[in-house]
Amino acid sequence: MIVINVTFVAKPGCAEAFRTAMLDAMKGSRQEDGCIEYRYSADLVDPNTFYLLELWRDEAAFIGHIKGEPFARFIGQMQELVDVPSSDRYIGELTTYDLPR
């Protein structure tokens, strides 16, 4: 499983437009093959900060996602809506089989 955590900071005055873009991307991405979870959340303290959690079945599913139309549309909107570069983390799942005994 591939786990993606991303932090976005919207430009001042763009939080609602960013929220709309996120919800649109979420609807399309959740329908893609291999998507286990695709969830946005908003920071409770800073109204311009948003978080994305993605879970993909495997690397092939994630690659299919970043080549897809919902992702391309969302990335196109980010230039005008995001204030600072996003903070991305790409993480592989640690299963009980990976743990030393």
C-alpha positions in Angstrom: 0.0 0.0 0.0 1.1 3.5 -0.8 0.3 6.3 1.8 0.5 9.9 0.8 0.2 12.8 3.3 0.2 16.4 1.9 -0.1 19.7 3.6 -1.4 22.7 1.6 -1.5 26.4 2.6 -4.0 28.4 0.5 -3.4 32.0 -0.4 -5.2 34.5 1.7 -8.8 34.9 0.5 -8.6 31.6 -1.5 -9.6 29.1 1.2 -13.1 28.6 -0.1 -12.0 28.2 -3.7 -9.3 25.7 -2.5 -11.9 23.8 -0.6 -14.1 23.6 -3.7 -11.2 22.4 -5.8 -10.3 19.8 -3.1 -13.9 18.4 -3.0 -14.0 18.1 -6.8 -10.7 16.3 -6.9 -11.8 14.0 -4.1 -15.0 12.9 -5.9 -13.1 11.9 -9.0 -10.1 10.4 -7.3 -12.2 8.1 -5.1 -13.6 6.5 -8.2 -10.2 5.5 -9.5 -9.0 1.9 -9.6 -6.8 1.2 -6.5 -8.0 4.1 -4.4 -8.5 2.9 -0.8 -8.9 6.3 0.8 -8.8 9.9 -0.4 -9.6 12.4 2.3 -9.1 16.1 2.8 -9.3 17.9 6.1 -9.1 21.5 7.3 -6.9 22.8 10.1 -8.9 23.8 13.1 -6.6 26.7 13.9 -5.4 28.1 10.6 -8.3 28.4 8.1 -5.9 28.5 5.1 -4.2 25.1 5.9 -5.5 21.8 4.5 -4.4 18.2 4.7 -4.7 15.4 2.2 -4.5 11.7 3.1 -4.4 9.2 0.2 -4.1 5.4 0.4 -3.5 3.5 -2.8 -3.4 -0.3 -3.3 0.0 -0.2 -4.9 2.4 2.0 -6.9 0.7 1.2 -10.2 -2.6 2.5 -8.8 -0.9 5.7 -7.6 0.8 6.2 -11.0 -2.6 5.8 -12.7 -4.0 8.5 -10.4 -1.3 11.1 -11.1 -1.8 10.5 -14.9 -5.6 10.9 -14.5 -7.9 13.8 -15.3 -8.9 14.7 -11.7 -5.3 15.0 -10.6 -4.4 17.1 -13.7 -7.3 19.5 -13.1 -6.5 19.9 -9.4 -2.8 20.6 -10.1 -3.8 23.2 -12.7 -5.8 25.0 -10.1 -3.0 25.0 -7.5 -0.9 27.7 -9.1 -3.5 30.4 -8.3 -4.8 29.0 -5.0 -1.8 27.8 -3.0 0.5 30.2 -1.2 3.5 28.1 -0.5 4.7 24.8 -2.0 2.9 21.8 -0.5 4.6 19.5 1.9 4.4 16.0 0.5 5.3 12.7 2.2 5.2 9.4 0.3 5.1 6.5 2.7 5.1 2.7 2.3 2.9 0.8 4.7 4.6 -1.1 7.5 2.8 -4.4 8.1 3.1 -6.9 10.9 5.0 -9.1 8.5 7.7 -6.4 8.3 8.3 -6.3 12.0 11.2 -8.2 13.5 10.2 -11.0 15.9 
